[in-house]
Each structure stands twice: as C-alpha cells, then as structure tokens.
Amino acid sequence: MANSTTFVIVGGGLAGAKALEALRDSDFDGKAILFAEEQHLPYERPPLSKEYLAGKKALSDFTVQAADWYREHGVDLRIGTRVLSLDPAAHTVGLPDGTTVQYDKLLLATGSSSRHLSIPGSDAAGVHYLRTYDDASALNSVLVEGSSLAVLGAGWIGLEVAAAARQRGVKVTVVETAKQPLMAALGETVGEVFATLHRDHGVDLRLQTRVEEITRADGADGKATGLKMRDGSTVASDAVLVAVGAKPNVELAEQAGLSMGNGGVLVDASLRTSDPDIYAIGDIAAAEHPLFTTRIRTEHWANALKQPAVAVAGMLGEPGAYTELPYFFTDQYDLGMEYVGYAPSFARVVFRGDVVGREFVAFWLDGDNRVLAGMNVNIWDVLDDVKALIRSRTPVDADKLADPQSPLAELVS
C-alpha cells in the first residue's frame, strides 16, 4: 500500500501493539499512528493480577515492545494521548488539544475499564480497582504481610488477586453475591471447585452476600476500613478491592454512529465494523464467529493477541476471518488451568479425572451432548483434543468423555 496512506490505531494495549507488528510484518510502508491513553508503552494485562502481584515480573517483562522498536519501525507513538472524538465522514479523530488527525483506515482497540460501584464509601481512599499498571502498582504497595484485604467480587480478577495476596501473607475476605465464584463464566458446579480452592488456602469466602457500604474512617482522609453487608455483618480491612467486572470502552464507536450490539461494536468475521474503513478488535468487538454462528464478545487476552493480524489483513484489502476459539487461562495457588470454547448456556458438565485433587478436565455439553467448551486443570496435554471436540460439533458419548482411559482423540467424529 502506498506510503501516503495513514492507518490510525486507537488503544495502547496488547491489541494495538500487535496490530502495529502485523502492519509492518505485512510490509505496510505508510504512516502508522498509535494513540495510547496511559503513560506507558503498550503492555499485556494478565500479569497485573498474576505474576506482577506475585513479585515474579516487572512491567518491562510484559511490555510488548521496547521504545526502540517503535522508532525503528517508523511508528508515530502518542503516549498519554486520549482520542476524544471520531468522525467517520471526515475520516478524522479529534484530540484534547483541539487538533484532528486524518486517517485512511482506523482500528479501534480501546479495551475495557473497571466497572465501578456507586455504594456509600466507594470513593474512599484505600478503595482499589485493577485494570492498569498504575492500578496494580498501587495495589501492590498495600499487600503487605500481616495486612488485610477485602475483595468485592469472586470473578477472575478478584480471585487471582486473592490468591496473590494470600501467598504474600495477607488476610483476605472475598464477598460475592452469587451462589458460587465464577458463576457467570463457569456455572455452579465448576465454580464450587474454586470456592474450595480458596477456602483451602485460608480465604474467608462469603457467598450470596451483598455489600451495602464500604466503611471509612472518620477524619479528612476518610480511608476505607472495610465492608458492611446488607445483613448487618461487617469485615474490617486495611484495603478494599472492587472487582465486579469490566465495561467495554465503546464511547468513540457509539459517538461515531457505528452499529452496536452484544455490549460492544458489531463486526463481521473479518473484524470490520459497519463503516468499511473502521475495524474493531479485543474487548469491544462483538464478532461474527463462523463456528458458533453467532456474535461473540469476550474480554480475553487471546483476542488481543490474535485478532489484530486478521483485522490488519482486512485493512490491507486481504480476505480473512477470525476463527479462533475463545480461550483464557488462570493461575491461582497450585491450580493452573486453560479454558477454551463458548458455553453461555449448557445442559450439563462432565468431569474427567480427579476433581478433589484438582487434576481434571471439565466439559460443558449442550442438550445433544455436543461439547461447547472444555477446561483442563493441571493437565497440560489435552488442549488440542478439546479444541477438536468443540470444532467437530458432533454428539459424544458422555461416559467415554468422563473416562480417563478413553482417548479424547477417538471421540472426535
């Protein structure tokens, strides 16, 4: 493509950085501009609640590319710059200083923000969220041995932080409104596995409990001192983490009049929006999936890693489709797992292996015994077989699925 062409990327996370890599790997010699709202080079987010809090990685370890890479590849990198507006008709984005930047093709990779609570005390000092490196750095400084942390929400972020905090000698209480942790992601049966895991490691896990107020100290700083529940019970803590989910940053897309749905920006399988010159990837993209024949929007690292190459191909005029299965992973204490597939609703869960010993594979099946999703826990040689079962879209023998002596590869029709 001619070097007079300008591609603009809005979003300074993993997805934006990988899009730049894909552009240059595709020999795009035009102008590439990336706007990153944070004051950091693009970095990966999963380590924020995992290795970083565990003291195993520093920011430089999960920064996607060093500053030299952007210079050497002729990227106009605008750190600490928020795009305020998007005008598809004029093909411009508006910046805080009142100027505009012209584009030929635009890629939205704006990610998500932490969902905030609006209960009394939520604005107190000592109330933390975890989405950015600065958030993680602030949280890291308060996870001191012998201190206490109250966590609102037993989703992935809440549980990963709880695990890191316990391993640092912090007393942890987790409060969740649902019947089990991770109910929305995994369902009740598998959620119980994680409840047991955290209780085994000393977490005070309070389920089906609603927080009414974040209590705060008297005085000018009004620092958070814990939680007050609707039933009148209280939890005292030195810090509070609110981990009640994320909301996709779709404001630019909405303001620009792009087609919206499923909580995000509607894109086809090539990740193109309703405007032919604008593509969207990552957390905000509600993408048509050829296998599931529905639109899927997932807030997973794998999308930020792999979707950019498909979107860039489309921006360069090459046909392509994003066909990867949704994938995510977690590490909590001695439990490591990978989840692949898509099961927003399911008929049953089949376990294969030792659930009590936390070495097993779980499968989510529909009413026809087709595998919708699978999760391998502390077993690391089955992911490809699980993917094959999901892609086959054919019914399986549930008894054989549950039998570790029955090879998974033989169950694929």
N, C-alpha and C positions, 0 to 999 in steps of 0.2 A: 504494500500500500504506500502511496506517495508520502514523502516526508513532510508534506504540507498538512497532512491530516492530524487532527488533535483528538486524542482519547483522554477523557477525564474519568477518574475513579474517585468516588466519594466513600470514604471509610478507611481507617488506618489500622485495621486488624489483620489477621492472617489471610482472610479472603482478598483484601486489597493488595497485599504484598504478593500473593500467589498469582493474582491477575497480571501484575507487572512482569513477573517472571515469565508467565505464559506469553505475554506480548513480545517480549524480547527474544524468547526462545523460538517464536514464530517469525522472526526477522522483521517485525514491525519496526520501521525506522522513522515513524512520525513522532510527534510530540506526545509525551505521556505525562500527565499531571495527576498526582495523588494528594487528596486533602485528608489530613489526619487530625481529628479534633483534640486528641491527647497530646501532651508534650513529650511523647516518647516515639521512637521508631516502632513500626508495626511489630507486634509480638503475638504469641499464642496465649490463649486464655486458660486452657485446662490446668496448667501448672500452678495457677494462682491459688487454687484450693487444694492442690495436691503437693507436688514437690517443693514449691516455694515455702508454704507454711510448715512443711516438714524439715526445712533447712537444707534440702538436698540440691536446690537450684537457685541461682540468682537471675535477675532479669536478663542479663546478657546471654544466659544459657537458653532462653526461649524467645529471644529476639530473632525475627525471621531472617533478616539480612543486616549486616553492618552498614554504617552510613556510607562507606566507600562504594558499596555495591550500587547504590542509587546514583552516585556521581558517575561511576564508570559506565553505567548503562543509560546515561542521559535522562534521568527521571527528574522532573520538577516536583520535588517533595515538599509539601507545605505542611509542616508540623504545627500543631496548635492552631489550626485554622478550621473554623466551622463553616460549612456551606449553609447559608440561610434561606436560599430560595432556588427554585428550578423552573425555568421557562422553556418547555419543550418546543414551542412555536419558534422562539428566537434561538433555540439551541444554546442557552446560556445558563450558568449558575451564578448566583449572587453571593457576595462575600461581605463580612462585617464592616469593611471599610467603604462600602458603597460601590465598589467596582464589580464588574462582571467578567466572567471568563467564558469564551466561546468553545464549544465542542462539536465534533462531528459524530462521535459515539460516546455514550455515557454509561458507566457501570455503577449501580448503587450497591454498596456493600456496607451499609450503615449499622448492621448488627442490632443488638438489644441493649436495654437498660434495666437495672434492677427495678422491680415493682415495689413501690413504697406503700407504707401503711399510713392511714390517717386516723390513728387512735391517739388518745391523750398520751403525751410523753414521747411521741415518735420523733420529735425534733430535739430531744435532749442530747447533750454532749455524751459521748460514750455509746451512741447507737450507731452500729456499723452496717454497711451493705458490702457486697463483694461482686464487683463487675470489672474493675480496672486494676492496674498495678498499684495505683495510689491507694485504692481501697484496701488492697491486700497488704500493702506496707503498713498502713495504719492499724489494721487488724493484727498483723504480725507483732507489732510493738506491745500489744496488751496481752498476748498469750504467754504469760509468764508463769512458770511453775508455782503452784500453790494458789493461783488466782482462780476466778470462776467466770464462766461464760454461759449466758442464756441464749438459746437459739430458737427463733420463731420459724418453724417450717422444717419438715423432715423430707425435703426433696434432695436432689443430688448435691447442691451446694451446701445445704445445712448439714447433711450427713458427712460429707467429705471434710468440712471444717471441724465438725465434732470429733472425727477420728484423729485429725492432726492435733487438735487441742488436747485430747486425752493422752496422746503419745508424748505430749510436752508437759504432762503433769498438771493439766488444768482440769478443774472440776466443771463438768458440763451437764446442763439440763436442756433437753430438746422438747419443745411443745408443738404439737401438731393437731389440727382439727379433725383429720381423717382417722379411720379405724386402724390403719397401718401406715408406716412410712412408704413413700413412693407409690401410693395408690394409683395416681393418675398414669404413671409410667409403666408399672408392672402388675398392678392388681393386688388384691388382698393376700393371696396365697404366697406369692414370692415376696411381697412386702414384709411378711412376718419373718422371713429369713433375715432381713436387715434389722428388724426390731430386736431379734435375738442376738444378732452380732453386736449391736451397740450396747445392749444391756450386759452382755458377757464382758464387755470392756469398761463397765462402770458408768455408762451414761444413764442419767435419770431421764428416761423417755416417757413423756406424758402424752398419751394419745387421746383422741376425741375430747380435746381440751381447747377452749378458746380463750385467747388473751384479750383482756378488756383494757389494759393500761400498761404502759411502760412507766414504772415508778421512777421518781427522780429525787435527788437530794434538795433540801432547802438551800437557798443562797443564790448568789449571782450566776454561778456556772450551771446549776441545776443538772448535775451529771446523773446519768441513768444509774439506778441502783437495783434494778431487777424487773420482775413482771408481777402483775396482778391478774388472776384469772377470773372468768365470769362467775365461777363457783365460790369465789372469795379467797381461794388459796393464793399463796404468793411464792415467789422464788427470788432469793437475793443473789445478785451477781455483780461482778466488777465491770462487766461489759455486756452488751446485747448485740447479737447479730440478727438482722431481719433477712430471712431467706425464703420469701414467699413467691418466688417466681420472677420471670422477666417479661418485659413488654418490647415487642419489636419497634425499632426506630423508623417508623413509616411516615413521619410528618412531611418530609420532602415529597415523597411519592403521592401522598394524598393531596398536598397543595398543588402539585403539578397536574392533577386530574387523571393519574394512571388508574387502571382498573384494579380494584382491591377486593379481597375476599380471604376467607380462612385465616383471618388475623394478620394477613400480610399483603404483599404485592403479587397479583396474579401474573404468572409467567408460564410460557409453554415449555415443552421438554428441552428446548434449546436455551431456556432461561431468558427469553426475550419478553419484555412487558408488552402492554397494549400499544406502546409507542415503538415503532420499529427501530429507532435509534437509541433506545434505552434498555439495558439489561439489568437484572437484579439477582443477587446471589446471597447465600448464607441465611442467617436467621429470618430475614424479611421475605424470602422468596417462597411463595406458595406455588410449587411447581407441579405441572402435569407429570405423572410417573407412568411410563409405558407398561410396567408390570402390574401395578395396582389399579390402573385405570381410574385414578382419582388424583386430586391435588394434595400434595404433601408439603407441610411446612414444619421442619424440625430445627431445633436450636442446638445443633450438634457440630462438634469440631470437624467431623469428616466432611460435611458440606462445605465449610470454609476452606478446607484443604483441596477438595477435588472438583467442586463446581466451577472455579474460575477458568480452568482450561476449556471447558465446554462453552462458557459464555464468551470467552475471548475468540474462540473459533467462529462463533456466530457473528461477533462484531467485525471479524475479518472477512465475512462472507462465505465461511465454510459451513456445510451442514453438520449438525451434531445433536446429540440428545444426552441428557443426564440420566443414566440408568442404574447408578449405584444404589444398593440397598441402604436405607438409613442404618447408621452404625454409631455406637458410643461405647465408652468404657469408663470404669471407675476403679480406684484402689482405695480400700478402707481397711486399716489394720492389716490382717493377714489374708484379706479377701481381695482378689483381683478378678475382674470379670469383663467380658465383652458381650454386647447385645447387638443383634442385627435383625432387621425386619421392621414390620409395621403392623401393630395389632391394637388399634384404638378401641376395638371391641373384639371379644373372643368367646368361645364356648367353654373351653377348659384349658388347664395347664397340665402337662405331662412332665414328670421328673425322671431323670435318668442318672443314677449314681447315688452318692452319699450326701443327702441334704444336710443331715446333722453335722457331718464332718466338713461341710462346705466344699465339697468336690463333686460337682454335678453339672448337668446340662438341663435347662428348663425349656420347654417348647410351648408356645401359645398356638392353639388349634381353633379353627372355625368349626361350625356345625357339621361340615362334611369331612372332618379330620384332615384338612389341609393345614400345613404348617405356615403360620403367618409370621412368626418371629421365634428367635431362639437366643438363649443366654448361656454362655459357658462360664462357669465359676471355678477358678483354679484348675482348669483343664484347658490345655493350650494347643491341641492338635485336631480340633474338630470344626473350626470356623468355616473352612471351605465346604465341608459336608453340610453344615447347617444352611449355608447360603444356597447350596444346590437343592436342598429340600424345599426351601422357600420358593426358589425360582421354578421348580417343577410344577407347582400349582396343582398337584395331584394328591388324592387322599392317601394316607399312610396307615399302616397297622399300628395302632396306639400301643399295643402290648409289646411289639418289637421295638418301637421307639423308646419304650421305657427300659428295655433290656440291654445292659451294657455289653452283653455277649453278642448282640445282633449288630453287625457293622452298619453304620449310618449310610455309607455309600450304597449299600444294597437295597436301601429303602427308597431310593430315588428311581422313579419310573422313567 
